[in-house]
Amino acid sequence: MFINLLQKPKEGQKVELTLKFEKSGEVKVQADVKKSEKKGHEAHHR
């Protein structure tokens, strides 16, 4: 789940994410934005 997004990511875009772990701290990663294969309400529950 993503919280406090400033804008909606667009398909094909790369986004930088900061993962926060209790013991090992923060880790920055990049992820590709892809179109969901599911439609409607199901797309929110994977």
PDB file as gemmi writes it, atoms N, CA and C in Angstrom:
CRYST1    1.000    1.000    1.000  90.00  90.00  90.00 P 1                      
ATOM      1  N   MET A   1       0.852  -1.169   0.000  1.00  0.00           N  
ATOM      2  CA  MET A   1       0.000   0.000   0.000  1.00  0.00           C  
ATOM      3  C   MET A   1       0.896   1.230   0.000  1.00  0.00           C  
ATOM      4  N   PHE A   2       0.477   2.227  -0.754  1.00  0.00           N  
ATOM      5  CA  PHE A   2       1.206   3.480  -0.793  1.00  0.00           C  
ATOM      6  C   PHE A   2       0.399   4.543  -0.072  1.00  0.00           C  
ATOM      7  N   ILE A   3       1.084   5.324   0.763  1.00  0.00           N  
ATOM      8  CA  ILE A   3       0.417   6.337   1.580  1.00  0.00           C  
ATOM      9  C   ILE A   3       0.980   7.709   1.232  1.00  0.00           C  
ATOM     10  N   ASN A   4       0.097   8.701   1.216  1.00  0.00           N  
ATOM     11  CA  ASN A   4       0.487  10.102   1.000  1.00  0.00           C  
ATOM     12  C   ASN A   4       1.149  10.354  -0.353  1.00  0.00           C  
ATOM     13  N   LEU A   5       0.608   9.739  -1.416  1.00  0.00           N  
ATOM     14  CA  LEU A   5       1.137  10.004  -2.753  1.00  0.00           C  
ATOM     15  C   LEU A   5       0.790  11.434  -3.156  1.00  0.00           C  
ATOM     16  N   LEU A   6       1.739  12.128  -3.729  1.00  0.00           N  
ATOM     17  CA  LEU A   6       1.499  13.492  -4.182  1.00  0.00           C  
ATOM     18  C   LEU A   6       0.871  13.511  -5.571  1.00  0.00           C  
ATOM     19  N   GLN A   7       1.107  12.452  -6.352  1.00  0.00           N  
ATOM     20  CA  GLN A   7       0.488  12.330  -7.661  1.00  0.00           C  
ATOM     21  C   GLN A   7       0.351  10.854  -8.013  1.00  0.00           C  
ATOM     22  N   LYS A   8      -0.565  10.555  -8.919  1.00  0.00           N  
ATOM     23  CA  LYS A   8      -0.802   9.172  -9.326  1.00  0.00           C  
ATOM     24  C   LYS A   8       0.323   8.734 -10.268  1.00  0.00           C  
ATOM     25  N   PRO A   9       0.985   7.607  -9.984  1.00  0.00           N  
ATOM     26  CA  PRO A   9       2.041   7.125 -10.874  1.00  0.00           C  
ATOM     27  C   PRO A   9       1.447   6.725 -12.230  1.00  0.00           C  
ATOM     28  N   LYS A  10       2.229   6.926 -13.298  1.00  0.00           N  
ATOM     29  CA  LYS A  10       1.777   6.595 -14.647  1.00  0.00           C  
ATOM     30  C   LYS A  10       2.506   5.359 -15.150  1.00  0.00           C  
ATOM     31  N   GLU A  11       1.795   4.533 -15.909  1.00  0.00           N  
ATOM     32  CA  GLU A  11       2.378   3.319 -16.472  1.00  0.00           C  
ATOM     33  C   GLU A  11       3.646   3.657 -17.248  1.00  0.00           C  
ATOM     34  N   GLY A  12       4.698   2.860 -17.042  1.00  0.00           N  
ATOM     35  CA  GLY A  12       5.967   3.066 -17.720  1.00  0.00           C  
ATOM     36  C   GLY A  12       6.947   3.927 -16.938  1.00  0.00           C  
ATOM     37  N   GLN A  13       6.462   4.598 -15.925  1.00  0.00           N  
ATOM     38  CA  GLN A  13       7.281   5.471 -15.091  1.00  0.00           C  
ATOM     39  C   GLN A  13       8.073   4.641 -14.079  1.00  0.00           C  
ATOM     40  N   LYS A  14       9.219   5.153 -13.658  1.00  0.00           N  
ATOM     41  CA  LYS A  14       9.967   4.547 -12.548  1.00  0.00           C  
ATOM     42  C   LYS A  14       9.742   5.432 -11.330  1.00  0.00           C  
ATOM     43  N   VAL A  15       9.497   4.804 -10.187  1.00  0.00           N  
ATOM     44  CA  VAL A  15       9.295   5.563  -8.964  1.00  0.00           C  
ATOM     45  C   VAL A  15      10.301   5.111  -7.917  1.00  0.00           C  
ATOM     46  N   GLU A  16      10.744   6.055  -7.097  1.00  0.00           N  
ATOM     47  CA  GLU A  16      11.649   5.723  -6.006  1.00  0.00           C  
ATOM     48  C   GLU A  16      10.825   5.512  -4.748  1.00  0.00           C  
ATOM     49  N   LEU A  17      11.077   4.409  -4.075  1.00  0.00           N  
ATOM     50  CA  LEU A  17      10.359   4.065  -2.849  1.00  0.00           C  
ATOM     51  C   LEU A  17      11.361   3.977  -1.701  1.00  0.00           C  
ATOM     52  N   THR A  18      10.915   4.354  -0.527  1.00  0.00           N  
ATOM     53  CA  THR A  18      11.736   4.192   0.664  1.00  0.00           C  
ATOM     54  C   THR A  18      11.042   3.170   1.561  1.00  0.00           C  
ATOM     55  N   LEU A  19      11.687   2.029   1.724  1.00  0.00           N  
ATOM     56  CA  LEU A  19      11.172   0.972   2.596  1.00  0.00           C  
ATOM     57  C   LEU A  19      11.762   1.187   3.976  1.00  0.00           C  
ATOM     58  N   LYS A  20      10.918   1.141   4.991  1.00  0.00           N  
ATOM     59  CA  LYS A  20      11.402   1.371   6.358  1.00  0.00           C  
ATOM     60  C   LYS A  20      11.296   0.074   7.159  1.00  0.00           C  
ATOM     61  N   PHE A  21      12.439  -0.379   7.654  1.00  0.00           N  
ATOM     62  CA  PHE A  21      12.507  -1.608   8.422  1.00  0.00           C  
ATOM     63  C   PHE A  21      12.865  -1.287   9.869  1.00  0.00           C  
ATOM     64  N   GLU A  22      12.284  -2.030  10.768  1.00  0.00           N  
ATOM     65  CA  GLU A  22      12.474  -1.785  12.200  1.00  0.00           C  
ATOM     66  C   GLU A  22      13.940  -1.890  12.615  1.00  0.00           C  
ATOM     67  N   LYS A  23      14.636  -2.936  12.158  1.00  0.00           N  
ATOM     68  CA  LYS A  23      16.004  -3.159  12.621  1.00  0.00           C  
ATOM     69  C   LYS A  23      17.071  -2.656  11.663  1.00  0.00           C  
ATOM     70  N   SER A  24      16.814  -2.705  10.373  1.00  0.00           N  
ATOM     71  CA  SER A  24      17.863  -2.317   9.422  1.00  0.00           C  
ATOM     72  C   SER A  24      17.679  -0.924   8.834  1.00  0.00           C  
ATOM     73  N   GLY A  25      16.661  -0.196   9.281  1.00  0.00           N  
ATOM     74  CA  GLY A  25      16.485   1.184   8.845  1.00  0.00           C  
ATOM     75  C   GLY A  25      15.832   1.312   7.476  1.00  0.00           C  
ATOM     76  N   GLU A  26      16.189   2.389   6.761  1.00  0.00           N  
ATOM     77  CA  GLU A  26      15.569   2.698   5.484  1.00  0.00           C  
ATOM     78  C   GLU A  26      16.389   2.151   4.316  1.00  0.00           C  
ATOM     79  N   VAL A  27      15.669   1.660   3.301  1.00  0.00           N  
ATOM     80  CA  VAL A  27      16.292   1.182   2.068  1.00  0.00           C  
ATOM     81  C   VAL A  27      15.542   1.823   0.911  1.00  0.00           C  
ATOM     82  N   LYS A  28      16.266   2.502   0.017  1.00  0.00           N  
ATOM     83  CA  LYS A  28      15.638   3.133  -1.144  1.00  0.00           C  
ATOM     84  C   LYS A  28      15.732   2.180  -2.326  1.00  0.00           C  
ATOM     85  N   VAL A  29      14.610   2.008  -3.033  1.00  0.00           N  
ATOM     86  CA  VAL A  29      14.559   1.140  -4.212  1.00  0.00           C  
ATOM     87  C   VAL A  29      13.805   1.860  -5.322  1.00  0.00           C  
ATOM     88  N   GLN A  30      14.004   1.405  -6.558  1.00  0.00           N  
ATOM     89  CA  GLN A  30      13.240   1.918  -7.684  1.00  0.00           C  
ATOM     90  C   GLN A  30      12.344   0.812  -8.194  1.00  0.00           C  
ATOM     91  N   ALA A  31      11.136   1.199  -8.625  1.00  0.00           N  
ATOM     92  CA  ALA A  31      10.173   0.223  -9.137  1.00  0.00           C  
ATOM     93  C   ALA A  31       9.543   0.761 -10.415  1.00  0.00           C  
ATOM     94  N   ASP A  32       9.273  -0.149 -11.347  1.00  0.00           N  
ATOM     95  CA  ASP A  32       8.576   0.208 -12.571  1.00  0.00           C  
ATOM     96  C   ASP A  32       7.076   0.211 -12.298  1.00  0.00           C  
ATOM     97  N   VAL A  33       6.364   1.197 -12.828  1.00  0.00           N  
ATOM     98  CA  VAL A  33       4.913   1.258 -12.688  1.00  0.00           C  
ATOM     99  C   VAL A  33       4.314   0.468 -13.847  1.00  0.00           C  
ATOM    100  N   LYS A  34       3.492  -0.527 -13.511  1.00  0.00           N  
ATOM    101  CA  LYS A  34       2.854  -1.364 -14.521  1.00  0.00           C  
ATOM    102  C   LYS A  34       1.349  -1.315 -14.354  1.00  0.00           C  
ATOM    103  N   LYS A  35       0.649  -1.528 -15.431  1.00  0.00           N  
ATOM    104  CA  LYS A  35      -0.808  -1.544 -15.420  1.00  0.00           C  
ATOM    105  C   LYS A  35      -1.291  -2.802 -14.707  1.00  0.00           C  
ATOM    106  N   SER A  36      -2.293  -2.657 -13.863  1.00  0.00           N  
ATOM    107  CA  SER A  36      -2.865  -3.794 -13.160  1.00  0.00           C  
ATOM    108  C   SER A  36      -3.616  -4.670 -14.144  1.00  0.00           C  
ATOM    109  N   GLU A  37      -3.500  -5.979 -13.963  1.00  0.00           N  
ATOM    110  CA  GLU A  37      -4.230  -6.908 -14.825  1.00  0.00           C  
ATOM    111  C   GLU A  37      -5.658  -7.103 -14.331  1.00  0.00           C  
ATOM    112  N   LYS A  38      -5.929  -6.739 -13.089  1.00  0.00           N  
ATOM    113  CA  LYS A  38      -7.267  -6.893 -12.530  1.00  0.00           C  
ATOM    114  C   LYS A  38      -8.049  -5.605 -12.711  1.00  0.00           C  
ATOM    115  N   LYS A  39      -9.360  -5.714 -12.748  1.00  0.00           N  
ATOM    116  CA  LYS A  39     -10.213  -4.543 -12.940  1.00  0.00           C  
ATOM    117  C   LYS A  39     -11.122  -4.344 -11.734  1.00  0.00           C  
ATOM    118  N   GLY A  40     -11.566  -3.112 -11.556  1.00  0.00           N  
ATOM    119  CA  GLY A  40     -12.548  -2.791 -10.528  1.00  0.00           C  
ATOM    120  C   GLY A  40     -12.063  -3.023  -9.117  1.00  0.00           C  
ATOM    121  N   HIS A  41     -12.967  -3.422  -8.258  1.00  0.00           N  
ATOM    122  CA  HIS A  41     -12.700  -3.604  -6.822  1.00  0.00           C  
ATOM    123  C   HIS A  41     -11.610  -4.643  -6.580  1.00  0.00           C  
ATOM    124  N   GLU A  42     -11.542  -5.665  -7.405  1.00  0.00           N  
ATOM    125  CA  GLU A  42     -10.547  -6.730  -7.248  1.00  0.00           C  
ATOM    126  C   GLU A  42      -9.113  -6.206  -7.345  1.00  0.00           C  
ATOM    127  N   ALA A  43      -8.904  -5.147  -8.098  1.00  0.00           N  
ATOM    128  CA  ALA A  43      -7.554  -4.604  -8.286  1.00  0.00           C  
ATOM    129  C   ALA A  43      -6.956  -4.114  -6.980  1.00  0.00           C  
ATOM    130  N   HIS A  44      -7.790  -3.785  -6.001  1.00  0.00           N  
ATOM    131  CA  HIS A  44      -7.309  -3.270  -4.723  1.00  0.00           C  
ATOM    132  C   HIS A  44      -6.996  -4.361  -3.708  1.00  0.00           C  
ATOM    133  N   HIS A  45      -7.334  -5.621  -4.024  1.00  0.00           N  
ATOM    134  CA  HIS A  45      -7.154  -6.717  -3.071  1.00  0.00           C  
ATOM    135  C   HIS A  45      -6.363  -7.835  -3.742  1.00  0.00           C  
ATOM    136  N   ARG A  46      -5.054  -7.776  -3.601  1.00  0.00           N  
ATOM    137  CA  ARG A  46      -4.214  -8.820  -4.204  1.00  0.00           C  
ATOM    138  C   ARG A  46      -3.770  -9.788  -3.167  1.00  0.00           C  
TER     139      ARG A  46                                                      
END                                                                             
